[in-house]
Amino acid sequence: MYRSHDCGQLRISDVNKNVTLSGWVQRVRNLGGMTFVDLRDRYGITQLVFNMETNSELCEKARKLGREFVIQAIGTVTERTSKNKDLPTGDIEITVSQLNILNKSEIPPFTIEDNTDGGEDLLMKYRYLDIRRRPIISGLLMRHKMSLEVRKYLDAQGFMEVETPMLINSSPEGARDYVVPSRLHHGEFYALPQSPQQYKQLLMVAGVDKYYQLVKCFRDEDLRADRQPEFTQIDCEMSFVEQEDILQIFEGLAKHLFKEVKGIDMNYQFPRMVWQDAMEQYGSDKPDIRFGMKIHDVSAETKGHGFKVFDDAEYVCAIAVEGCANYSRKQTDELTEWVKRPQVGAKGLVFIKYNEDGTVKSSVDKFYTPEQLTEIAKKAGAGTGDLVLILCGKKMPILNAMGTLRIEMGNRLGLRDKNIFAPLWVIDFPLFEWDDETQRFYAMHHPFTSPKKEDIALLDTDPGKVRANAYDLVINGTEVGGGSIRIHDSQLQVKMFNLLGFTQERAQSNFGCLINAFKYGAPPHGGLAFGLDRWVAIMYGCDSIKDVIAFPKNNAARDVMMGAPSLISPEQLEELSLEITPEK
């Protein structure tokens, strides 16, 4: 037996017990007559004590231990004289009578402590060491608990977990696929699933009724803090349901997770916001409602006063930043440069300082009277002491830009507290989005999303105004998941494909199995998928999903620990009938 207890288990009630612990050496402290060793495993840290007077040989052995040595310590639990309130085991220590070195360690490339001195590249290269640190292992433990609670809740609701294939056919209309060449079928390729969309709908046709799966998905797209090339979805589908049924079931899942994982009771109905309001009030289809600072249309108040920038703009909007009328010229200039960044996309920024004494000061003073500036400030929701920030341009791009600026101001003012959770449903998305470059409609979600019944007639007359039976769950400004009621009528599905520019041959090639399955009695159905990685990251309070994935890729989509992607041998290429051409 290598251990009788783990390193986070023993308490003051265990004093005088003979115990055996095993783990890694966190640190060694030589205090002359006494030597202390912090022993760590994934459960916690326990202090070991060695006394030079009672056992000098054992004490000398302890002093020669290095960081990350794997050891076994046998001894007696004793009460500490100098207690550590920061450790659950801080009331006790182990007076060691026998010490066994199970494995020595080289000096690790970074300190394995909560606040490490390793940079991200180094931590990713030695991820198996990084996981030993409490911030990482705790995130993985939270992920484990959330996965377990998801399964418990869905099982209690009658859902069946069904695995779907990893090697599927490539499909358009989404991100780029990761493809896998087939050795047996010359010149043909599998794709790794971006999601099990068609399979879960086929399961509804098959009569499974309630399906779920914690499934790996793959998308070849540019990375950011909440994206990885491979990620995990809580994928769900139900038959004989309408939108309200799905919102109720999965709002229940969210409340269950918050209760069981965070101890938070959310005994209220999550607010719901239509997509149009989310865009016009928050400049985002995933609004963070933990703070106000709503966007206001000030086009009528700003136009017609000789300021050409506003007069020529399609749309002028503003936000009021509470208590910031005292911003300096340097601060407003810095904000102006910030909004010009490509990620924001504005050409400039106008401000109004609505001072505590009721006076106003603006970067466009010469075009507006104080009374007119005050009217604009009040329309933006400002009170005395507030700073009004104004952007203009084409409506949707400038709303997006203002939404980005709003989040930036929320960050700067500390309004996005990670310990506060504000979920909401965003509903009534557009069914299509128009692309000027290709002069065609694209599905905002995917081609199987059902239009609202009352909007079906608009498919023939004004497709851009058709709303989707689609919904997203948003928490703290992050979309944690979304879904839709699906089309189950073959004729409506064909019309959808036609509007998206699919020929009959192409639709049959990409989606033939699902189209044919609908001929055999497809039930009304719908579902959604949550991003498990994102949800765990929000609950854990970290900024990147990499912190809650055991072995993530870096920002260049590389696994620097294992060396993937990598070249393969000429023999493998020949077997797969592939040839690598020089990079252009």
Buried (B, 14 or more C-beta within 10 A) or exposed (E): EEBBBBBBBBEEEBEEBEBBBBBBBBBBEBEEEEBBBBBBBBBBBBBBBBBBEEBEEBBEBBBEBEBBBBBBBBBBBBEBEEEBEEBBBBBBBBBBBEBEBEEEBEEBEBBBBEEBEBEEEBBBBBBEBBBBBBBBBBBBBBBEBBBEBBBEBBEEBEBEEBEBEBEBBBBEEBEEBBBBBBEEEEEEBBBBBBBBBBBBBBBBBBEBBBBBBBBEBBBBEEBEBBBBBBBBBBBBBBBEBEBEEBBEBBBEBBBBBBBBBBEBEBEEEBEBBBBEBBBBBBBBBBBBBBBEBBBBBBBEBBBEBEBEBBBEBEBBBBBBBBEBBEBEEEBBEEBBEBBBEEEBBBEBBBBBBBBEEEEBEBBBEEBBEEEBBBBBBBBBBBEBBBBBBBBBBEBBBBBBBBBBBBBBBBEEBEBBEEEEBBBBBBBBBBBBEEEEEEEEBBBBBBBBBBBBEEBEEBBEEEBEEBBBBBBBBBBBBBBBBBBBBBBBEBEBBBBBBEBBEBEEEEBBEBBEBBBEBBEEEBEBBBBBBBBBBBBBBBBBEBEBBBBBBEEBBBBEBBBBBEEEEEEEEEEEBEEBEEEEEEEE
